[in-house]
Amino acid sequence: MRAVVMHAPGEPLRVEDLELTPPGPGEVRVKVTAAGVCHSDLHYLRGDLAARMPLALGHEGTGVVEEVGAGVDHVGPGDTVVMTWRPRCGQCEFCAGGRPGLCVKGAVHGQTNGLLRGGTRLSKDGQPVHHLMGVSCFAEEAVVSRESVIPVPADIPPPVAAIVGCAVITGMGVVLNRMPNPAGKGVLVIGAGGVGLSSVIGARLVGANPIVVADIDDEKLTRARELGATHVVNSAQTDLVEAVRDITGNGVHWVVEAIGRQATIEQAMACLRPGGTTFVAGLGAAGDQVTAPLNPMVQQEKSVQGSLYGSSNFTVQIPQLLDLYRAGRIPLDSLLGREYRLDQAEEALAGLVGGPAGRSVIVLD
């Protein structure tokens, strides 16, 4: 089974033949059909985030179930599934409260680089290869925990199903789950990558107005307009805060910061109207700190909050979003970027910085 393997930060990626252990109790083997290219993988490749090595990359994917272990009854061979990088135990207070992104078992994948029931199912020449976020879908096949697969309709194109598992639910989820009564209210999205563009789709769906998008790449800003932005700002050429004030008069109600940088979070706070909220959906490097001006937070009641996985109940909302796509309500095909082969994974990840607009996807035969 071929998979994309990282051996150390900064080293070239390798497509290697790995051994894949059959699924044990509570596990599922999936033939991967498509995998989205996400900035989180790039964080590991650069060393911004730590993981056990060697590491099989990819965490945003879809495929067809080939085999299930004992105790798996919600999917079976032949079912199409989306793989999720955040497991849902279904029993803790967060899962019971509809916020499975905060599941008490959610950190297991990141802390161990294994599966929920312990260890890795990947190896080469008898030596373990570790899982990224419990998925590792830059590969022909994957064995994942049952908590990491969601059944979806078989007629969804694989590239679309793949990106719904991370970018789409993260970006749209911020809008759908964290912005009350958004119709007619202003939203600013900073960063027109896969997550940011998904927020644009969500903001258009719920009737937000204006929808302002900021980026430093004109091609990405053009894509943002196509997906529903009412205004775009190249923040390398124009002062973003002044532009937002010109557009809105008093700032926006909400900002989605989809980059994860101190400078853009500061810009986001300055673009808010009194009482507004910035939602940070972009990850930074381990140890990164965020500060915000104190007096505007108090005197104007502005706030900044994190949003993990779109603050979504993803086992429910991923199928709902795909139903909206099938009904022609959200243009997920237009969100897609370039398609790559498995042996082009390194090029695909490099393209996240200054590369083609839209969410790129690795497509497997």
N, C-alpha and C positions, 0 to 999 in steps of 0.2 A: 504494500500500500504506500503510495507516494504522498509525502507531506512536506510543507515548507518549515524548515527548522532553523532556529536561531541558536548559535553557540555562545555568543558573547556580544554585549552592546558594541556597535560600531563595526562588527565583522560582517562580511557578506553573508547573505542568506543562502541556504542550500536546499535543493529539492532532493530528499532522501527516501529510500525504501525503508519503511518501518514495519515492525511487527505490531499487530493490533490484537489484543486479547479479546475473546468473545465477551459479550455483556454478561455481567454477573447479576445477582438479584437487584431489582430496582434500577436497571440500566438498559440502554437502547443503543443499537448499532444503526447508524444512518449512512446511506450512500449520498455523499454531498453533491448537489447539483449547482450551487452558486454560493459565493461568499462575498459580502461587502467589504470594502477597503476603508477602515476606520482609523482616525488619528490615534486612538488608544494603542493600537499595535505599534505605531510609530514611536510613542512614548517609551515603550519597552525596548524597541530597537535602538533608540538613542541613549538609553540608560536613565531616563527621567524617572521611571518607575522600576522597581526591583522585582525580579522573579528568579526562580530556580532554573538552571540551565542543564542540558539543552532544553529548548522550549519550542513546542509546535505551535505556530501562530494561527490567528484567525478566531474571531468570536462572534461574527455577524453572519449567520448562514442558514441555509435551507437544504432539504434533501428528502429522500424517501427511506422509510424504515425498512431495514433488511432483517432484523432479528431483535427480539426482546428477551430480557431476563425474567426470572420469576418475580411475580408481584406487580408486573406492569400490565395494566388493563385499559388504560385510556388511549393507547395507540397499539397498532399491530403491523406486521409486514405489509408493505404496499401503501401505507399511509404517508401522505406528504406532511412534513412538519417544519416549523420554524424553530431554530435553536436559540435559546436565550442564555445570556451570560450571567444572569442573576437568578439563582434557584428560588423556588417558592415552596417552603415546607408545608404551608397550609394550616398550621396549628398555632404558631406564635401570635403574640398580640398584634404585630404589624400585618401579618397575612390576614388574620381575622378581621382587622380594621380596614382592609382594602388597600394597604400600602406594602405590597410584597417586595418592593425594591429595598425596603429596610429589614427584610427577613433576618432573623437571628442567625440563620445558616448562610446568609448571603456572603459573608466574608471568607467562608471556608475555601472557595476556589482560589481567591487571591492570596491567602495565607499559606496554602499548602501546594498550590499548582497541581492538585490532584482532583479526584472526584469526591462527591459527598460521602461516599462509603469508604473512603480511604484509598490512597495510592493512585498510581497511574496505570492506564491500560495501553500505553505506548512504550515501545522499546526498540533498541537497535543493537544487535550482537549481544544480547543479554543485559544491556545497560539501559536504565530507565530514561525515557524522554518525557518531559512534563507537559501538562495541559495548560493552555492559556484560558483563564476564566472558565474552566470546565468545559470548553468547547473544542478548540483546535480544529477549525473547519477550513483552513487553507490546506486541504487534504482531500484525497479521494474518498475516504471514509472517516467516521468519527464514532467513538463510543462515549456516550454522555449519560448523565444521571436522568432518571425519568422526570425529575423536577425541572429539567432544562429543555423539554420539548413541548411544543404546543401544536396540536393538529390543525391544519388549515386546508382549504379547498385545493384539490389537485389541479384545477385549471388556472391557478395564479402563475404567471410567468416566474421562473426561478429567480431572476435578478430582482424582481419586485418583492417577492416573498423574503429574500435574503435581507434587504435593507430595512424592511419593516421591523425586523428583530432587534435593531439598535437605533439607527439614525432616525427613522420615521417616528417610532414610538417615543423616542427621547425628545425630539423637536416638537412634534405635534402635542405630545403629552403635557409639556410645560404650559401650552396655551389652553388646552382642554381641561386640565386639572387644577391649574393654579391661578387662572384669571377669571374671577367671577363677573358675569354680565358684561362681556367684552364688546358687544355690538356697539359700533359708533365711537369706541374709545381707541386711543392711540397706542400703538405698539412699535417699538424699535427693536430690530434684530441686528446684533453686532456679530459679524462673521457669516458669510454666505457659503459655508460648506454644507455637508449633508444634513447636519442637525439644524443649522440656521435656516436653510431652505425649507426643511420640514416644518419649522415654526411659521414660516411665511404661508405655507399651505394651510396650516391650522388656523392662523389668524384670518386668512381669507374665508375659510369655511364658516367661522363664527361671526363674521361681519365686522371685524375690527376696522377702524379707520381713524387716521391714516395708518398705513403699514410702511414703515421706513426701514430700509436695509442699508447697513454700512459695511464696506469691505474696501480693500485696496486693489482689487482685481476687477477690471471692467467687464470681463467675460462673465464672471460670477454675478456681477450686478445685473447684467442683461438677463441672465437666467432667473434672477430674483424677480425682475419685472414680469417675465413670462409666467411665473408661478403665482403672482398676485401682489407684489409690492406696488404701492402707489407712488413711492418716492425712493430714490437710491442716492447714496452719498459715497463718493470715493474719498475716504477719510485720509488718504495720503495727499490729496490735493485740496481738500476743503476742511475747514474747522467743523467737526461733527456737532459740537454743542451749539454753535451758531446756526448751523443748517437746521437742526431739529427745532430750535426756537423760531426760526423763520417759517418753518412748515406748520408748527403747532401753536405758536404764540406763548404757550406756558409749559411746554414739555409734554412728554408722553406719560400715560398711566403705567405702562410696564416696559421693561427692557429684558430681552433674552440675550444674555452674554454667552455666546457659543464658542468662545476661544479659550478662556481660562488664563487671563493675564491681568496683572495689577493695573496696568495703564488703561486697558479697555473697561475694566470694572469702574475705575474712577470716572471715565467718560460717561459710562452708563448712568452713574449716580447723578452727574451734572445734567443729564438729559431728562431726568424725571421731573414731572410736575409735583407740587406738594402732595404728600400722601402716596406717592408712587413707589413701586417695588421693582428692584432688579433681581432677576433670577439667573444665577450662574449655572450654566449647564456644561461648560467646558472644563476639562480637567487640566491641571498644571503638573509640574514636576513634584515629586515627593519633597515635602518641606516648604513649598511655596507658601507665602503669607499674604493676607489681604488686609489692607487698612482702608478706612473710609473717613471722610471729614465728619467730626462729631456734631458740630452745631447744626449743619443742615439736616442731619438725621433727627435731631431733637426738635429744632424750630420748625422744620417743614415735614416732619414725620415721614421721612424717606427711609426705606429699608433695603437690605440686600440679603437674599436667601439662596441656599443651594437647592438644586433640583436633580435628583438622581433618577435616571431612566424615565424621565418625564413625569416623575411622581405618580406613575401609572399603576393601575391594577392590570398588568400586562397580559395575564392569562385571559382576561376578559376583553381588553381593549385591542390587542393585536388582531383577533378575529373580527372585531367590529370595524377596525380600519380597513381590513381587506374586503369586508362587505361594502363599505363606502367606495372603495376602489372599483369593485365589480359593478357597482351601480353608476359609475361615471362621475362620482361626486368629488373625488380627489385625484389629481393628475400625477400619480406616482411614476408613470412611464416617463414623464417629462423631468422627473427628478434624477433619472439615471444618467450617469456619465459614460466613461469609456469602459469597454470590456477587455479583460486581460486573460491570458492563460495562466495556469498554475506556475509555470516556470518564469513568469513575468512579475511575480509578487513583489520583488524588490523595486522594480520600476513603478509598479502601482502605488506602493507606499511612498516612494519619493515624489510621486505626482500629487500627493496631498498638499504639498507646498509649491504653489505657483503652477500647478498642473491644470488639467482640463476641469471645466465646471461640472457640477453634478456629482452624484455619488457613484464612484467607479466600482466595478464588480469583477471578481474572478469567476469565470464560468467554466465548469467542468463538463466533459462529455458524459 
